[in-house]
Amino acid sequence: MKYQLHCPKCHYEFTYDNGYYDKNIERLGNEIAELNRKLAEHKLLPWPEQKRRTDWWLRTKKLLAEKHEELAGLKAIRKVADQQVNQYMYQVLKTLVKEQYGEQAY
């Protein structure tokens, strides 16, 4: 979902689109699932074939760790951004209620 926000201090307007983060998180999740599937298939191979493909296994495990780290970073960014959007919406609602009903009724 896209939000049009503005800074309360400098009044700079910007858009926030959490769909971007959702799409990247979904993409990374699919890539991680695919790597896990390939690693599971690797374990089903005969022992000599597994031993021969050790370098592939090590590269894949390293890539999997990098994908997990990237996924964690995107989730953290999305969480902080969503918290800021919720805080901003709460502040707008609070201001509207104060203007509509006055400080005493608020």
C-alpha positions in Angstrom: 0.0 0.0 0.0 1.3 3.5 -0.9 1.2 6.3 1.6 1.7 10.0 0.9 3.5 11.4 4.0 5.0 14.7 4.9 7.6 15.6 7.5 6.0 17.6 10.4 9.1 19.8 10.8 10.2 20.7 7.2 6.9 19.7 5.4 8.8 17.6 2.9 6.3 15.3 1.1 7.3 11.7 0.2 5.7 8.5 -0.6 6.1 5.2 1.3 5.3 2.0 -0.5 5.5 -1.1 1.8 4.6 -3.2 -1.3 8.2 -2.9 -2.4 9.4 -4.5 0.8 6.7 -7.1 0.6 7.6 -8.1 -2.9 11.3 -8.4 -2.1 10.6 -10.4 1.1 8.4 -12.8 -0.9 11.1 -13.1 -3.6 13.8 -13.8 -1.1 11.5 -16.4 0.6 11.0 -18.2 -2.7 14.8 -18.1 -3.4 15.5 -19.5 0.1 12.9 -22.3 -0.4 14.5 -23.2 -3.8 18.0 -23.4 -2.2 16.7 -25.6 0.6 15.0 -27.9 -2.0 18.3 -28.2 -3.9 20.2 -28.9 -0.7 17.7 -31.6 0.2 18.1 -33.2 -3.2 21.9 -33.1 -2.7 21.5 -35.2 0.4 19.7 -37.8 -1.6 22.6 -38.3 -3.9 25.0 -41.3 -3.4 27.9 -40.6 -1.0 30.6 -40.4 -3.7 28.5 -37.9 -5.7 28.0 -35.8 -2.6 31.7 -35.8 -1.9 32.4 -34.7 -5.4 30.0 -31.8 -5.2 31.3 -30.5 -1.8 32.4 -27.2 -3.3 28.9 -26.6 -4.7 27.4 -27.5 -1.3 29.6 -25.0 0.5 28.8 -22.2 -2.0 25.1 -22.9 -1.7 25.2 -22.8 2.1 27.1 -19.5 1.9 24.5 -18.1 -0.5 21.7 -19.3 1.7 23.2 -17.6 4.7 23.5 -14.3 2.7 19.9 -14.6 1.6 18.7 -15.1 5.2 20.7 -12.1 6.3 19.2 -9.9 3.5 15.7 -11.2 4.4 16.2 -10.2 8.1 17.4 -6.8 7.0 14.4 -6.2 4.8 12.0 -7.4 7.5 13.6 -5.0 10.0 13.3 -2.1 7.6 9.7 -2.9 6.9 8.9 -3.2 10.6 10.4 0.2 11.4 8.7 1.9 8.4 5.3 0.5 9.3 5.8 1.7 12.9 6.5 5.2 11.7 3.5 5.1 9.4 1.2 4.0 12.2 2.7 6.6 14.5 2.1 9.3 11.9 -1.5 8.2 11.3 -2.1 8.3 15.1 -0.7 11.8 15.3 -3.0 12.9 12.4 -6.0 11.4 14.1 -5.1 12.9 17.4 -4.8 16.4 15.8 -8.1 16.0 14.0 -9.9 15.0 17.2 -8.4 18.0 19.1 -9.5 20.4 16.3 -13.0 18.9 16.1 -13.8 18.6 19.8 -11.4 21.0 21.4 -8.6 20.5 24.0 -11.0 20.1 27.0 -13.1 17.3 25.4 -10.0 15.6 24.2 
